[in-house]
Amino acid sequence: MEQHELKPPTGAKRKRKRVGCGDGSGHGSYSGRGCKGQKSRSGGGVRPGFEGGQLPLVKRLPHKRGFTNIFKTEYQIVNVGRLKAFPPNTEVTPQSLFEAGLVKSKGSPIKVLGGGDIDRPLVVKVSRFSASAERKILAVGGKVESI
């Protein structure tokens, strides 16, 4: 195949619509713009969002402030006081928290917060710990591990 033999596929190229070239063309007299009115004039038409003089939607809504971070990490939270459900010297993992009914899903990350008190040593393996939760777990002889 030579360069001079190349041609576009059938239907890829179309002739432009020549409006105003006689009634026989199907695009004569009004040139496909209908009769009279704002939209038939050159430069006519309305701006985007115009609602015919009615107060536009964008002005009817209250101002939205700030933004929502779509990359935010949603943590499931568990307070230290709820870890009393486990016997002493147990390894607390996302799986065991799910089975105990302390979190709703195994998939999303878990953060332990410092609410409540703990009275037994536990090995806690979750995604994050607040500083106070870490102190409380270590104070009773437990261990913390971020996974």
C-alpha positions in Angstrom: 0.0 0.0 0.0 1.4 3.4 -1.0 0.7 6.8 0.6 -1.3 7.9 -2.5 -3.6 4.9 -2.1 -4.8 5.7 1.4 -8.3 7.0 1.8 -10.6 7.5 4.8 -13.2 4.8 5.7 -16.7 5.1 4.1 -18.9 7.7 6.0 -16.0 9.3 7.8 -16.1 12.5 5.6 -19.3 14.5 5.1 -20.0 17.6 3.1 -20.9 20.6 5.2 -24.5 21.6 5.3 -25.0 24.6 3.0 -28.0 26.5 4.4 -29.9 29.2 2.5 -29.2 27.7 -0.9 -32.8 27.3 -2.2 -35.9 25.5 -1.1 -35.0 22.4 -3.1 -32.1 21.7 -0.8 -34.3 21.3 2.2 -32.4 24.1 4.0 -33.7 27.1 2.1 -35.8 30.2 3.2 -35.4 30.1 7.0 -32.2 28.0 6.9 -33.4 25.5 9.5 -34.0 28.2 12.2 -37.8 28.2 12.1 -39.8 31.4 12.0 -38.9 34.7 13.7 -38.0 34.9 17.4 -34.8 35.3 19.4 -33.3 32.0 18.4 -33.7 32.7 14.7 -31.5 35.9 14.7 -27.8 35.9 14.3 -26.2 36.1 17.7 -29.5 35.2 19.2 -30.2 32.7 22.0 -29.9 32.8 25.7 -26.9 32.3 28.0 -26.4 29.0 29.8 -28.4 28.8 33.0 -31.0 31.4 31.8 -34.5 30.3 32.8 -36.6 32.9 31.0 -36.5 35.6 33.6 -37.4 33.2 36.5 -34.9 33.5 39.4 -32.3 30.9 38.3 -31.5 27.8 40.3 -28.0 28.9 41.0 -29.4 32.1 42.7 -32.1 30.2 44.6 -29.7 27.9 46.4 -27.8 29.0 49.5 -24.1 29.6 49.1 -22.0 26.5 49.6 -18.9 27.1 51.6 -15.7 25.0 51.7 -15.4 21.7 49.9 -15.5 18.0 50.4 -12.2 16.2 50.2 -12.9 13.1 48.0 -9.6 11.5 49.0 -10.5 11.5 52.8 -9.9 8.3 54.6 -12.9 7.2 56.6 -11.8 5.3 59.8 -14.1 3.1 61.9 -13.6 4.2 65.5 -13.4 2.0 68.6 -12.9 3.5 72.1 -10.4 1.9 74.5 -13.2 1.2 77.0 -14.9 -1.2 74.5 -11.9 -3.4 74.4 -12.9 -4.9 77.8 -14.9 -7.4 75.6 -11.6 -9.3 75.1 -10.0 -11.5 77.8 -6.5 -10.5 79.1 -3.4 -11.0 76.9 -5.6 -11.4 73.7 -4.4 -10.3 70.3 -7.0 -7.7 69.0 -7.1 -7.6 65.2 -9.6 -6.1 62.7 -11.0 -9.6 62.3 -11.6 -10.1 66.0 -13.1 -6.6 66.4 -15.5 -7.5 63.5 -16.5 -10.8 65.1 -17.1 -9.1 68.5 -19.4 -6.6 66.7 -17.3 -3.5 67.6 -16.8 -2.5 63.9 -19.2 -2.8 61.0 -16.8 -4.0 58.3 -13.4 -5.7 58.0 -12.4 -3.7 54.9 -12.0 -0.1 56.1 -9.2 1.1 58.4 -9.8 1.2 62.2 -8.7 3.8 64.7 -8.6 3.3 68.5 -9.6 6.4 70.5 -9.0 7.1 74.2 -12.6 7.1 75.5 -13.2 5.0 78.6 -10.7 2.9 80.6 -9.0 -0.4 80.1 -8.0 -2.7 82.9 -6.3 -5.7 81.1 -3.2 -6.0 78.9 -4.0 -6.6 75.2 -2.0 -6.7 72.0 -3.9 -4.3 69.7 -3.1 -4.4 66.0 -5.1 -1.8 64.0 -4.5 1.0 61.6 -4.2 4.1 63.9 -4.2 5.0 67.6 -4.9 8.3 69.3 -2.1 9.4 71.6 -4.3 9.0 74.7 -5.4 5.5 73.6 -1.8 4.4 73.1 -0.9 5.7 76.6 -3.8 3.8 78.2 -3.0 0.5 76.5 0.7 0.7 77.3 0.0 1.8 80.9 -1.8 -1.5 81.7 1.0 -3.6 80.1 -0.4 -4.0 76.7 1.2 -3.5 73.2 0.2 -1.4 70.2 1.0 -2.2 66.6 0.0 -0.2 63.5 -0.8 -2.3 60.5 
